[in-house]
Amino acid sequence: MDYHTATLTLDVAEGYSECEATFEVDALWSRHRDRHGMRRVDHVNGVSLESWTFDGRQQNRATAVALIGEAEVERQEDLARTAWLETAEQDDADGYADYQRDQRVAYAAE
């Protein structure tokens, strides 16, 4: 699983609020990296709101559905999917490069 931090927007009778949220991304990645350390996202099976924070308290998906409805939560999960896809491959490659650097440093220290 991959995770994406984004904003969950609540537009309810009590007012408009933007809350930090974590989305779980179920994605299928290519099996091998190219010579530059890149992998491809072959397919995204789904994105689900895992948690969000309101007034310092962590909330779950069911609470968001109760406040703004299933259709709106699904729409925002789709927005999170799009945002995650825009940077996922480069973020993965950057993380892999950091891992390789750390391995070289650790090997050199031995």
LINURHU-V742553 format. One record per residue. PHI is phi in whole degrees, 0 to 359 (none if undefined). Layout:
phi
PHI
PHI
This chain:
phi
none
245
228
226
263
211
248
260
261
251
236
238
304
285
135
261
215
250
242
295
222
245
249
268
247
261
236
257
259
299
283
236
270
280
294
262
85
269
242
256
274
279
196
254
286
176
227
226
295
270
201
208
245
226
54
78
246
281
241
247
298
301
293
296
298
296
276
239
94
299
298
289
297
298
297
288
295
294
297
296
301
298
297
297
299
296
234
303
294
290
299
297
296
297
297
294
296
299
300
298
299
299
293
295
296
296
294
293
284
287
